[in-house]
């Protein structure tokens, strides 16, 4: 529902709304979900990949038609397990995203109440951003599927390379451990990045519905903040400028961005009003 928040607020001065970010508990839960994909892959390696590989080299043969037939079967089994994992995590992620979106809505309403002494709960309805949330869920589902497919392909290639090079089971195990370690880090990155983007997307959408155009870019003020975001820190940004923020991106939308936005409600004597 579109409305003009500035017309509801009885103030002659601009009001800075508080920064709103995702719950740490939600990010941790998403990381746990994403890591479960890697745990399933590791279990498949233990149950299927390594035993099959050991059988393929037990007679001393390096490359045999029989091995590659077995490898094809192994890949099918691994893919099936990863598809199940992807579906399970996608469903859980969808529930988590909806829960976090409602939490962000509540924070937005509470922030306006605290800073502007105005109750906007009647204007912040779940149905108003249902399409946006559905798109966010789709984005996350695509990333989850990509992670599982990529993990399968890396494991498969490692098995084939090991057979060609004549590596032992122990050597293959070490290589697969390295691969799964890197995939676990990628899973963590997806989880934190998507929760940050979720917060930015939901709050920016709620601000747009309230006809808010101005926000202050707020950095974390530590040595991990990228140089351009240090430059943006404390500066007012206008969403009516297509190049606002980080080349059109809100805080928390660029990957690994931990900055946040402080939205401005224009007072009745303000140029923002």
C-alpha positions in Angstrom: 0.0 0.0 0.0 1.5 3.3 -1.1 1.2 6.3 1.4 3.1 9.4 2.2 4.8 8.9 5.6 5.9 12.6 5.7 2.2 13.6 5.7 1.5 11.4 8.7 4.3 12.6 10.8 3.8 15.8 12.8 7.3 17.3 12.6 8.9 20.4 11.2 12.3 18.7 11.1 13.7 15.8 9.2 13.6 12.6 11.1 16.3 9.8 10.8 14.8 6.4 11.1 17.0 3.7 12.8 19.1 1.3 10.9 17.4 -2.0 10.2 19.3 -5.1 9.5 18.6 -8.9 9.5 18.6 -10.9 12.7 21.9 -12.6 13.5 19.9 -15.8 14.4 18.4 -15.9 10.9 21.8 -15.7 9.3 23.1 -18.4 11.6 20.1 -20.6 10.7 20.6 -20.1 7.0 24.3 -21.0 7.3 23.3 -24.2 9.1 20.9 -25.0 6.3 23.5 -24.4 3.6 26.1 -26.3 5.5 23.8 -29.3 5.6 24.2 -29.6 1.8 27.9 -30.0 2.2 27.4 -32.5 5.0 25.1 -34.6 2.8 27.8 -34.4 0.0 30.5 -35.5 2.5 28.3 -38.5 3.6 27.8 -39.4 -0.1 31.5 -39.4 -0.6 32.0 -41.7 2.4 29.1 -44.0 1.4 29.4 -44.1 -2.4 32.3 -42.3 -3.9 35.3 -43.6 -2.1 34.1 -47.3 -1.8 33.3 -47.3 -5.6 36.7 -45.7 -6.4 38.5 -48.3 -4.2 36.8 -51.1 -6.1 37.7 -49.6 -9.4 41.5 -49.7 -8.6 41.5 -52.9 -6.6 42.7 -55.0 -9.5 45.4 -52.5 -10.4 43.6 -51.2 -13.5 43.9 -47.5 -14.1 41.2 -46.9 -16.7 38.6 -49.5 -17.6 35.2 -49.5 -19.3 33.8 -51.0 -16.1 35.0 -48.1 -14.0 33.4 -45.5 -16.2 30.2 -47.4 -16.2 30.4 -47.5 -12.4 31.3 -43.8 -12.3 28.2 -43.0 -14.3 26.1 -44.9 -11.8 27.9 -43.1 -9.0 27.2 -39.7 -10.5 23.5 -40.5 -10.8 23.4 -41.6 -7.1 25.2 -38.5 -6.0 23.0 -36.2 -8.1 19.9 -37.8 -6.6 21.1 -37.2 -3.1 22.0 -33.6 -3.8 18.7 -33.0 -5.5 16.9 -34.2 -2.3 19.2 -31.9 -0.2 18.6 -28.9 -2.5 14.8 -29.4 -2.2 14.9 -29.8 1.5 17.1 -26.7 2.0 15.1 -24.6 -0.5 11.8 -25.3 1.3 13.4 -24.5 4.7 15.0 -21.3 3.3 11.6 -20.2 1.9 10.1 -20.5 5.4 13.1 -18.6 6.9 12.9 -15.8 4.3 9.2 -15.3 5.0 9.8 -15.2 8.7 12.7 -12.8 8.4 10.7 -10.5 6.1 7.9 -10.3 8.7 10.5 -9.5 11.4 12.0 -6.7 9.2 8.4 -5.3 8.7 8.0 -5.2 12.5 11.3 -3.4 12.9 10.3 -0.8 10.3 7.0 -0.2 12.0 8.7 0.0 15.4 11.4 2.3 14.1 8.8 4.8 12.7 6.9 4.6 16.0 10.0 5.2 18.1 11.5 8.1 16.0 8.4 9.7 14.5 5.7 8.8 17.1 3.5 7.5 14.3 1.8 4.1 14.0 2.0 2.8 10.4 1.1 -0.8 11.1 -2.1 -0.4 9.0 0.0 0.5 6.0 2.6 -2.3 6.3 0.7 -5.4 5.2 2.2 -8.8 4.2 0.3 -8.9 0.9 2.0 -5.7 -0.3 5.4 -7.3 -0.7 4.3 -10.9 -1.3 5.6 -10.7 -4.9 8.9 -9.4 -3.9 9.3 -12.1 -1.3 8.4 -14.7 -3.9 11.2 -13.4 -6.2 13.7 -13.4 -3.3 12.8 -17.1 -2.6 13.3 -17.9 -6.3 16.7 -16.2 -6.2 17.7 -18.2 -3.2 16.4 -21.4 -4.7 18.5 -20.8 -7.8 21.6 -20.3 -5.7 21.0 -23.4 -3.6 20.5 -25.5 -6.8 23.7 -24.0 -8.2 25.7 -24.9 -5.1 24.5 -28.5 -5.2 25.1 -28.9 -9.0 28.5 -27.3 -8.7 29.4 -29.6 -5.8 28.4 -32.7 -7.8 30.4 -31.6 -10.8 33.6 -30.9 -8.8 33.4 -34.3 -7.0 32.7 -36.1 -10.3 35.7 -34.4 -12.0 37.9 -35.1 -9.1 37.1 -38.9 -9.2 37.7 -39.1 -13.0 41.0 -37.1 -12.7 42.1 -39.4 -9.8 41.4 -42.5 -11.9 43.4 -41.1 -14.9 46.3 -40.2 -12.6 46.2 -43.4 -10.8 45.8 -41.8 -7.4 45.1 -43.9 -4.3 41.9 -43.8 -2.3 43.6 -41.8 0.4 44.8 -39.2 -2.2 41.3 -38.9 -3.6 39.9 -38.5 -0.1 42.3 -35.6 0.5 41.3 -33.9 -2.7 37.6 -34.3 -2.0 38.1 -32.9 1.5 39.7 -29.9 0.0 36.8 -29.4 -2.5 34.2 -29.8 0.2 36.0 -27.3 2.4 35.9 -24.7 -0.4 32.2 -25.5 -1.0 31.4 -25.0 2.7 32.9 -21.5 2.5 30.8 -20.8 -0.6 27.7 -22.0 1.3 28.5 -19.6 4.2 29.0 -16.7 1.8 25.6 -17.4 0.1 23.9 -17.5 3.4 25.3 -14.3 4.8 25.0 -12.4 1.5 21.4 -13.4 0.9 20.3 -12.5 4.4 22.0 -9.1 4.0 20.3 -8.6 0.6 17.0 -9.7 2.0 17.2 -6.9 4.6 18.1 -4.3 2.0 15.4 -5.4 -0.4 12.6 -5.5 2.1 13.3 -2.2 3.8 14.0 -0.4 0.5 10.6 -1.7 -0.7 8.8 -0.5 2.5 10.5 2.9 2.2 9.4 3.2 -1.4 5.8 2.4 -0.4 6.1 5.2 2.2 7.3 7.6 -0.5 10.7 8.0 1.2 13.4 8.9 -1.2 16.4 9.9 0.9 18.6 7.7 3.1 22.0 8.1 4.7 24.7 5.5 3.9 26.1 4.2 7.2 29.2 2.0 7.2 30.5 -0.3 9.9 33.6 2.0 10.5 36.2 -0.8 10.5 39.1 -1.9 8.3 36.8 -4.4 6.4 34.8 -1.6 4.8 35.7 -1.2 1.1 37.1 2.2 0.1 34.1 3.4 -1.9 31.8 2.6 1.0 34.0 4.6 3.3 33.6 7.5 0.9 29.8 7.0 1.0 29.6 6.8 4.8 27.4 9.5 6.2 26.3 10.9 2.9 22.7 11.4 1.9 21.5 9.4 -1.1 18.5 10.1 -3.3 16.7 7.1 -4.8 15.4 9.3 -7.5 18.9 9.3 -8.8 19.4 6.0 -10.6 23.1 6.0 -9.6 22.4 6.5 -5.9 24.5 4.5 -3.3 26.9 2.1 -4.8 26.1 2.6 -8.5 22.4 2.1 -7.8 22.7 -0.5 -5.1 21.5 0.1 -1.5 23.6 -0.8 1.5 23.8 -4.6 2.0 23.0 -5.3 -1.6 26.7 -5.4 -2.9 28.2 -8.7 -2.0 29.8 -8.8 1.5 28.5 -5.3 2.2 27.7 -4.9 5.9 26.7 -1.2 5.6 23.1 -0.1 6.3 20.7 2.7 5.4 19.1 5.3 7.7 16.0 6.5 5.9 14.9 10.1 6.3 11.3 11.3 6.8 11.1 14.9 5.6 9.6 17.4 8.0 6.9 19.8 6.9 9.4 22.6 6.3 12.0 20.3 4.6 12.9 20.2 1.0 12.3 16.4 1.3 8.6 17.0 2.0 
